[in-house]
Structures are given as C-alpha cells and as structure tokens.
Amino acid sequence: MQDVEITRNLSFPCEMVWRALTDSPQLGACLMPNDFRAEIGHRFTFRTKPAPGFDGIVHCEVLELSPPERLVISWKGGPLDTRVSFELVQTSTGTRLTLRHTGFAGLSNVIPRVALGFGWKDLLVRKLPRHLSTHQPS
C-alpha cells in the first residue's frame, strides 16, 4: 500500500489557503463541485465526470477539523475507501501545505492512486495557487 503525499510552499497566508480549502464555492473552483461544510461529522459529496467503475460521486465526511491547521476527510468513490488530510503551517513566506491521501489497499486501487496523485499534484501546483492569486482577501 502506498500513500499520496505532496508538500508545497505557497506564497499566501495560512488563513487564505484555509478558506480556499474549506469554503464550498472556493473548493469547488479549485477541485470539484461539492456541498462541503466545515463541521465535524458533515457528510458531503464531490461530483465529477463518471469513469469506468466510478459514478463520478465521491462520498466524504469531515473527520477532523482544527482551523486553520488541519482538515481530514473520508474519501469514498468507486473502489476507494480512503482518507485525505490537509495540514497547513504558517511560514515566513506564506504557507506550507501538506496533502496526504491514505488507505489505498489492493491491486484495484493502484490505478486510482496514480490518477489521484496526478490530480492532487495539479491541485497544489497549479489550480490552488492560480485560484489564490485571483481571490485576494477583501
């Protein structure tokens, strides 16, 4: 079993990055349309295009919430029953964000793990920074 772990240094304040990850419209702009609420126990979904063996719906639940430092959600869709955590640390130049997607078990999860690894990297390297640069705090 291998996990996906990606750490990026972002040149934006921790609170701003936290809002992008926990505000449903901002999260939708960066990741997928959703009905997320930053409340422990809240069950929500992400929706995307279906693929073979996957109906396009990721069923999630907020498992841990420590603003603005840690968010952990369950991530269930297709063959996956996994967890995703976001850990934020304020640095002198912005925020260090570490994403961990854990719980990939068995051969049926190899392709989803690889695909999600590319997707998470795209989120942290391209989509989230672009979103943050165009959504400065008012």
C-alpha positions in Angstrom: 0.0 0.0 0.0 1.3 3.4 -1.0 0.0 6.8 0.0 0.0 10.0 -1.9 1.9 12.8 -0.1 2.6 16.2 -1.6 4.0 19.2 0.2 4.0 22.7 -1.4 5.1 26.1 -0.1 2.5 28.6 -1.1 3.2 32.4 -1.0 -0.2 33.1 0.6 -1.2 33.5 4.2 -2.4 30.4 6.1 -5.9 31.8 6.6 -6.3 32.5 2.9 -5.3 28.9 2.0 -7.5 27.5 4.7 -10.5 29.4 3.3 -9.8 28.1 -0.2 -9.9 24.6 1.2 -12.9 25.0 3.5 -15.3 27.4 1.7 -17.5 25.3 -0.6 -17.5 27.6 -3.6 -13.7 28.2 -3.5 -13.1 24.5 -3.0 -15.4 23.8 -6.0 -13.4 26.3 -8.1 -10.1 24.5 -7.3 -11.2 20.9 -7.0 -14.8 19.8 -7.8 -18.3 21.0 -7.2 -19.4 20.0 -3.7 -21.7 20.6 -0.7 -18.9 20.8 1.9 -19.3 22.5 5.3 -16.5 22.9 7.8 -18.2 20.9 10.5 -17.0 17.6 12.1 -19.4 14.8 11.0 -20.7 16.7 8.0 -21.3 14.3 5.1 -20.9 15.8 1.6 -20.1 14.9 -1.9 -17.7 15.9 -4.7 -19.1 15.5 -8.2 -17.1 14.9 -11.4 -17.3 13.1 -14.7 -18.1 9.4 -14.3 -15.4 6.8 -15.4 -15.5 3.0 -15.7 -16.2 1.6 -12.3 -16.8 5.1 -10.8 -20.1 7.0 -11.0 -18.5 10.4 -10.6 -19.5 10.9 -7.0 -17.0 11.0 -4.1 -18.8 10.5 -0.8 -17.0 12.3 2.1 -17.3 13.1 5.7 -15.4 15.7 7.8 -13.4 13.6 10.3 -11.1 16.2 11.8 -11.1 20.0 11.8 -8.6 22.2 13.5 -8.7 25.6 11.8 -6.6 26.8 10.2 -4.1 24.0 10.6 -5.7 20.6 9.8 -8.6 19.1 7.9 -9.2 15.4 7.5 -12.0 13.9 5.3 -13.0 10.4 4.3 -12.9 9.9 0.5 -15.1 7.1 -0.8 -15.8 6.5 -4.5 -15.6 3.7 -6.9 -13.3 1.1 -5.3 -11.8 3.6 -2.9 -12.4 3.9 0.9 -9.6 6.3 1.9 -8.8 9.5 3.8 -7.4 12.8 2.7 -5.7 15.3 5.1 -4.6 18.8 4.6 -2.0 20.2 7.0 -1.2 23.9 6.9 1.8 25.6 8.6 2.4 29.3 8.5 5.9 30.1 7.3 7.9 33.4 6.9 7.0 33.4 3.2 3.4 32.0 3.3 2.0 28.6 4.0 3.5 25.1 3.8 0.6 22.8 2.7 0.9 19.0 3.0 -1.7 16.8 1.5 -1.8 13.1 2.4 -4.2 10.7 0.7 -4.0 7.4 2.6 -5.7 4.0 2.7 -5.1 2.6 -0.8 -5.3 -1.1 -0.5 -5.1 -3.9 -3.1 -4.4 -4.0 -6.8 -7.8 -2.4 -7.6 -6.6 0.8 -6.0 -3.3 1.1 -8.0 -4.7 3.0 -11.0 -7.0 5.3 -8.8 -4.0 6.0 -6.6 -1.8 7.0 -9.5 -4.6 9.1 -11.1 -5.3 10.8 -7.8 -1.7 11.5 -7.3 -1.5 13.4 -10.6 -4.8 15.2 -9.7 -3.6 16.3 -6.2 -0.3 17.5 -7.7 -2.2 19.5 -10.2 -4.3 21.0 -7.5 -1.4 22.0 -5.3 1.0 23.1 -8.1 -1.4 24.8 -10.5 -5.1 25.2 -9.6 -4.9 26.3 -5.9 -2.1 28.9 -6.5 -3.9 30.3 -9.5 -7.2 30.5 -7.5 -5.4 32.2 -4.6 -3.7 34.7 -6.8 -7.1 35.8 -8.2 -9.0 35.8 -4.9 -7.1 38.2 -2.8 -8.9 39.0 0.6 -11.1 42.0 0.5 
